[in-house]
Amino acid sequence: MTSDVQGPTWTNWVGNQSFSPSAMIEVTSEAEIAALVARAAAQGMGVRTFGTGHSFTPIIETAGLLLDTQRLRGVIEIDAARQQATALPKTTVGDFGEPLWEAGLALANQGDIDTQAIAGAIATGTHGSGNHLPSFSATLLGARFVDGLGNLVTVSETENADVLPALQTSIGLLGLMTRMTIKVIPAYNLHARTATLPFGEVIERFAEFAANNRSFSFFWMPSDESAALYCLDNGKRDDCAIRFFNAATPDIPRDNLPANERIDRAYRIYPMQYDPNFHEMEYFLPLEAATDILHEMRKLMFRWLPLSVYPLEIRTVAQDNAWMSPNYGRDNLVVSVSGKPSDDYWGYLRACDALFAEFKGRPHWGKLHFMTADRLDRLFPRYEDFLKMRRRFDPKGTFLNAHTRALFE
Ligand SMILES: Cc1cc2nc3c(=O)[nH]c(=O)nc-3n(C[C@H](O)[C@H](O)[C@H](O)COP(=O)(O)OP(=O)(O)OC[C@H]3O[C@@H](n4cnc5c(N)ncnc54)[C@H](O)[C@@H]3O)c2cc1C
């Protein structure tokens, strides 16, 4: 992500979203944010904020005020007895690692990178993999946020508890979160094992792999060129590069592990490396249909080569109760595809979208999708409740932009 305060022009990490707000302000306190939002709302001006700009969709864009929370970063409270941690919005996922570890705690799961801000990760339902592991949104226990009129709102077990399932995956539409309390778990080491297997074997053993590992995920390669595009070491056409993560038990000898195995603190195991060379779309589909979906995706991607050359990433996520979470009330298979920035990949992504629609696929809020308000109404049972909550906290639509207005007004 780059930003130019003088310009000002804001560009996301991968470079497919760029815009010029009327002003970009580095905020330093809740009181300052509240005053700025109140003034903007009174003037009918839009306000948006960003985490670290790792989303691919135009969810940050505004012609109004862009608030930069980079000075509001850090884990500010750890309650080891209750297994909770409170952090400021720009705290990255990686920032949690050491302070939690020193307190005997850890994040329950992480995604492929750890550079997202916790506010951005929660707002979009960022997830890792694991049949029993929900997304970051589900770990949100409470928060403080500045609503669309500039009021400071507290959400906790005892205050505004009814707001929590809307705030957990809010796409920044209820307000600007200034601190968040999340559920954490006892510290754990992970035993990571990678393997490369042909598609046929992975499909046959999919349910077994997903059920018998804490976290199971893989990249399927439609071509020999695919692996290198995601900085993966191995995998030829029709291979799957698999990652199995399990809690490391003391009986596993740590010395002389084979080259495809590693044991370390969990937060050191999760993150991978990516080059900003892909535009990603990701949908969540019923886990029970996993085998059918994988067969169909393989056929579709072979048909769309070379536009479909990026690996297919497959993960699983446990269901949760957040109203706009793609995992609301449903365990999911998560399917991710990408286009090359220099290609016109839209036909390919639309073909994927059409297939996902057959399986009632729900979108990742930070990744490309083809949703409309009608589709959201059909796909998310609590969509109308979310709209009501959005209007309650942002009656003037201060936090809406063109992209979100079409979906959530
Ligand atoms: C290389 C790469 C790897 C990725 N890996 C994964 C993965 O493994 N799993 C996964 O699920 N996703 C993944 N993503 C997607 C990414 O996690 C999400 O898009 C996430 O939202 C990015 O976090 P961010 O801090 O960059 O948020 P941004 O993209 O900056 O913002 C996302 C949303 O959060 C809102 N927001 C930010 N701060 C606040 C705040 N203080 N209050 C209220 N709303 C706020 C913004 O307004 C916006 O709507 C990946 C993306 C990339 C580029």
Ligand as a Chemical Component Dictionary entry (heavy atoms), coordinates in Angstrom:
data_LIG
# 
_chem_comp.id                   LIG 
_chem_comp.type                 NON-POLYMER 
_chem_comp.pdbx_formal_charge   0 
_chem_comp.three_letter_code    LIG 
# 
loop_
_chem_comp_atom.comp_id 
_chem_comp_atom.atom_id 
_chem_comp_atom.alt_atom_id 
_chem_comp_atom.type_symbol 
_chem_comp_atom.charge 
_chem_comp_atom.model_Cartn_x 
_chem_comp_atom.model_Cartn_y 
_chem_comp_atom.model_Cartn_z 
_chem_comp_atom.pdbx_ordinal 
LIG C1  C1  C 0 -1.376  -11.068 -0.192 1  
LIG C2  C2  C 0 -2.740  -11.170 0.437  2  
LIG C3  C3  C 0 -3.040  -12.268 1.219  3  
LIG C4  C4  C 0 -4.301  -12.385 1.801  4  
LIG N1  N1  N 0 -4.571  -13.495 2.544  5  
LIG C5  C5  C 0 -5.811  -13.644 3.078  6  
LIG C6  C6  C 0 -6.137  -14.809 3.839  7  
LIG O1  O1  O 0 -5.318  -15.701 4.040  8  
LIG N2  N2  N 0 -7.396  -14.914 4.303  9  
LIG C7  C7  C 0 -8.344  -13.960 4.077  10 
LIG O2  O2  O 0 -9.474  -14.130 4.499  11 
LIG N3  N3  N 0 -8.050  -12.841 3.402  12 
LIG C8  C8  C 0 -6.806  -12.662 2.905  13 
LIG N4  N4  N 0 -6.509  -11.521 2.220  14 
LIG C9  C9  C 0 -7.511  -10.439 2.181  15 
LIG C10 C10 C 0 -7.297  -9.497  3.371  16 
LIG O3  O3  O 0 -7.084  -10.201 4.561  17 
LIG C11 C11 C 0 -8.542  -8.634  3.582  18 
LIG O4  O4  O 0 -8.837  -7.924  2.423  19 
LIG C12 C12 C 0 -8.355  -7.661  4.776  20 
LIG O5  O5  O 0 -9.475  -6.860  4.913  21 
LIG C13 C13 C 0 -7.173  -6.779  4.588  22 
LIG O6  O6  O 0 -6.903  -6.092  5.784  23 
LIG P1  P1  P 0 -6.423  -4.603  5.708  24 
LIG O7  O7  O 0 -5.958  -4.210  7.058  25 
LIG O8  O8  O 0 -5.499  -4.425  4.588  26 
LIG O9  O9  O 0 -7.814  -3.886  5.432  27 
LIG P2  P2  P 0 -8.192  -2.845  4.280  28 
LIG O10 O10 O 0 -8.175  -3.555  2.993  29 
LIG O11 O11 O 0 -7.355  -1.642  4.422  30 
LIG O12 O12 O 0 -9.694  -2.516  4.708  31 
LIG C14 C14 C 0 -10.666 -3.510  4.655  32 
LIG C15 C15 C 0 -11.984 -2.982  5.239  33 
LIG O13 O13 O 0 -11.814 -2.748  6.627  34 
LIG C16 C16 C 0 -12.346 -1.473  6.944  35 
LIG N5  N5  N 0 -11.622 -0.929  8.094  36 
LIG C17 C17 C 0 -10.307 -0.743  8.222  37 
LIG N6  N6  N 0 -10.033 -0.168  9.409  38 
LIG C18 C18 C 0 -11.225 -0.015  10.027 39 
LIG C19 C19 C 0 -11.620 0.505   11.287 40 
LIG N7  N7  N 0 -10.724 1.006   12.162 41 
LIG N8  N8  N 0 -12.925 0.495   11.606 42 
LIG C20 C20 C 0 -13.854 0.013   10.751 43 
LIG N9  N9  N 0 -13.553 -0.484  9.538  44 
LIG C21 C21 C 0 -12.242 -0.506  9.197  45 
LIG C22 C22 C 0 -12.107 -0.658  5.694  46 
LIG O14 O14 O 0 -12.903 0.487   5.655  47 
LIG C23 C23 C 0 -12.468 -1.669  4.632  48 
LIG O15 O15 O 0 -13.863 -1.705  4.481  49 
LIG C24 C24 C 0 -5.269  -11.359 1.617  50 
LIG C25 C25 C 0 -4.958  -10.249 0.837  51 
LIG C26 C26 C 0 -3.701  -10.147 0.244  52 
LIG C27 C27 C 0 -3.392  -8.950  -0.593 53 
# 
loop_
_chem_comp_bond.comp_id 
_chem_comp_bond.atom_id_1 
_chem_comp_bond.atom_id_2 
_chem_comp_bond.value_order 
_chem_comp_bond.pdbx_ordinal 
LIG C1  C2  SING 1  
LIG C2  C3  SING 2  
LIG C2  C26 DOUB 3  
LIG C3  C4  DOUB 4  
LIG C4  N1  SING 5  
LIG C4  C24 SING 6  
LIG N1  C5  DOUB 7  
LIG C5  C6  SING 8  
LIG C5  C8  SING 9  
LIG C6  O1  DOUB 10 
LIG C6  N2  SING 11 
LIG N2  C7  SING 12 
LIG C7  O2  DOUB 13 
LIG C7  N3  SING 14 
LIG N3  C8  DOUB 15 
LIG C8  N4  SING 16 
LIG N4  C9  SING 17 
LIG N4  C24 SING 18 
LIG C9  C10 SING 19 
LIG C10 O3  SING 20 
LIG C10 C11 SING 21 
LIG C11 O4  SING 22 
LIG C11 C12 SING 23 
LIG C12 O5  SING 24 
LIG C12 C13 SING 25 
LIG C13 O6  SING 26 
LIG O6  P1  SING 27 
LIG P1  O7  DOUB 28 
LIG P1  O8  SING 29 
LIG P1  O9  SING 30 
LIG O9  P2  SING 31 
LIG P2  O10 DOUB 32 
LIG P2  O11 SING 33 
LIG P2  O12 SING 34 
LIG O12 C14 SING 35 
LIG C14 C15 SING 36 
LIG C15 O13 SING 37 
LIG C15 C23 SING 38 
LIG O13 C16 SING 39 
LIG C16 N5  SING 40 
LIG C16 C22 SING 41 
LIG N5  C17 SING 42 
LIG N5  C21 SING 43 
LIG C17 N6  DOUB 44 
LIG N6  C18 SING 45 
LIG C18 C19 SING 46 
LIG C18 C21 DOUB 47 
LIG C19 N7  SING 48 
LIG C19 N8  DOUB 49 
LIG N8  C20 SING 50 
LIG C20 N9  DOUB 51 
LIG N9  C21 SING 52 
LIG C22 O14 SING 53 
LIG C22 C23 SING 54 
LIG C23 O15 SING 55 
LIG C24 C25 DOUB 56 
LIG C25 C26 SING 57 
LIG C26 C27 SING 58 
# 
